[in-house]
Every structure is written in C-alpha cells, then in structure tokens.
Amino acid sequence: MRNGIKSGLRAGLGHTALAALLALTAGTALAESGGHGAAAPDHGVAASDHGASDDQAATEDAAPKGLCVGYGPQTPRDITARRGMNRTAWAPAPPSSDMTLCNIHTHTYAEHKGPGFQVFMGPGEHGGYACNDTASLTPDDLRPAADPHFEAVRPGDSIEVHWVFTSCNVQPGPGLGSCLSDGCANPILRVEAQVFLLVNDPSAANFLDYIYANTQVRGRAQPRSLPSGTGNPVVFAGSTTGTSYTDSVCSPLLVTWSVRPQCKRLDINSLHQWGALRNVFDEHHSHGVRHLVTAPELLSPIE
C-alpha cells in the first residue's frame, strides 16, 4: 500500500478504525503484509473426516464473556438466527451494481453459518462451517487438482468468498486499503458473500465467471457476475471480520452484508486458474475465519 494512502487513512479513520477496515480480509496482520492475513491451513479436513464433536458443539454454544461495549453489530453470524439486540443506527448500502468493486478474497471454511453450511469444523481461525453435502462427495469430486496455484484449499473444502464494494471512486486492488482513498476515508461498504463447496468437476461452477476482468459498468468496477441460484441473500448490518476480532475485541466499522443461504459446487481448478492469473488483488491463498458471533448484544436484528 502506498505510504501516502496509509497516512490519509490514518488521518481520516484513526488507527483503530483503519485496522478494522484492513482486517476485513483476514486479520490485522494484513496491514503489514501487503494485503494478506493469516492463511488457512495448507489443506482442510472434509466433514466426512471430522465433524462436530460434543466438545466442539459445547465450544460453539459457549456463552460469551466480557462483551464489547459501545460497538455496532458484529460479523460473522448464523444467518438463520434473526434475533439481535444491537440497534446501532444503520441504513443499508446501495445495491452492489451501484457501487465499486474494490476487493475479492476467500476464507476457509465459511465464516457464517447458514441453512446450506451447518457442519461445524471446530473453533479457531482454521475452523468455521462446511457445506452440508461435503460428506456425500464422490472419489472423483475429491481428486487432487492437477495444476494448483491457489494455496490453503483442496477438493472437499468449503470456502466463503467475499466481493467487497465501496462508495469510493477507486480501482480494485490488494487488501482493503483499496476500498478507500485520500479523498474518501469514510466509505459505505457492502460485502456480497457466497459459500462454495470445492470439487474437481469441470461441470461445476467456474470461478472465472465471478472475477474482476477490467469489467466496467457505468464507469464502476464490477465482477463479471455474482453467484445466483443459491437462494435470496440475507441482508443485515454487521462489521468487518478478521481473525484478530472476538466478542471482547470488536470491529468499529459498519458494513452491509448480503449472504446467500445455500452452498454452490465450484470447480477447484477454476480457483487455481484465478491464482495463476496474478489477479489484481494479489490473492494467492485462502484466509482464516473469525469466530461466529452469537451474543444478541453484538448482533443486529434481521428484518
């Protein structure tokens, strides 16, 4: 990130808010590592290998302690749980088509929990949720990719992809610093999210259909398309995510989230092709996850 932009962001947002925005990708380490936070492990564990044990379920449902006070609603969440007690003033961001795409990145496994991704893979930054159909994958689905170029994923993993949009007039680029500029330090942010089940299957969805390829619509950067056919997105107020945030260390920024409720099969070879393209976001590995936020005091109501 250019030093001039760093200085402008600090002046406009302050150190805490700047760190929160940068952490949307994968943790505050991103600010010092050129746009990348902690990677997910070199290979995931399919749901058929280890699912939710009684101990894991207890961890998942444990009551939070030492909640943040005075912060807006947090993310990620269970999108089937509509209750929330955090009523911080918020207006939904415009549709993504009326905003500018500034970043695309992935997490292994899903940060959110939803109807199609409920298999708890354990606590910690390499946990999260897997797609419900993981255990029914065939040996052909699980064949290793022949030409890997994207790290911390393998067939059978679930990933959550975030397309980040901003109100600023910027160009897409590495890290969440690309979502701001010297003249636009307090953007409106929107994240479109889709959970994919990675398979070695050329008939599955192709990630290249969803990438940024210098696509401009009415002068705004846009992805080629966004995923469809996975249910109406659940829209709610939340925050930036990142592996450094917890229920007691909260993100201060408001974000409009739009999370699709069902998984979609994705050909892992197409994800590796994106990595091989040296994409403008400098994304070459999948990131870790933030723990699921369950305390009603930290969640917005879903209307």
C-alpha positions, 0 to 999 in steps of 0.5 A: 500500500502506498505510504501516502494512502496509509497516512490519509487513512490514518488521518481520516479513520484513526488507527483503530478504525483503519485496522478494522477496515484492513482486517476485513480480509483476514486479520490485522496482520494484513496491514503489514503484509501487503494485503494478506492475513493469516492463511488457512491451513495448507489443506482442510479436513472434509466433514466426512473426516471430522465433524462436530464433536460434543466438545466442539458443539459445547465450544460453539454454544459457549456463552460469551464473556466480557462483551464489547461495549459501545460497538455496532453489530458484529460479523460473522453470524448464523444467518438463520438466527434473526434475533439481535439486540444491537440497534446501532443506527444503520441504513443499508448500502446501495445495491452492489451494481451501484457501487465499486468493486474494490476487493475479492478474497476467500476464507476457509471454511465459511465464516457464517453459518447458514441453512446450506453450511451447518457442519461445524469444523471446530473453533479457531481461525482454521475452523468455521462451517462446511457445506452440508453435502461435503460428506456425500462427495464422490472419489472423483469430486475429491481428486487432487487438482492437477495444476494448483496455484491457489494455496490453503484449499483442496477438493472437499473444502468449503470456502466463503468468498467475499466481493467487497464494494465501496462508495469510493471512486477507486480501482480494485486492488490488494487488501482493503486499503483499496476500498478507500482513498485520500479523498474518501476515508469514510466509505459505505461498504457492502460485502456480497458473500457466497459459500462454495463447496470445492470439487474437481468437476469441470461441470461445476461452477467456474470461478472465472465467471465471478472475477474482476476482468477490467469489467466496467459498468457505468464507469464502476468496477464490477465482477463479471457476475455474482453467484445466483441460484443459491437462494435470496441473500440475507441482508443485515448490518454487521462489521468487518471480520478478521481473525484478530476480532472476538466478542471482547475485541470488536470491529468499529466499522459498519458494513452491509452484508448480503449472504446467500443461504445455500452452498454452490459446487465450484470447480477447484481448478477454476480457483487455481486458474484465478491464482495463476492469473496474478489477479489484481488483488494479489490473492494467492491463498485462502484466509482464516475465519473469525469466530461466529458471533452469537451474543444478541448484544453484538448482533443486529436484528434481521428484518 
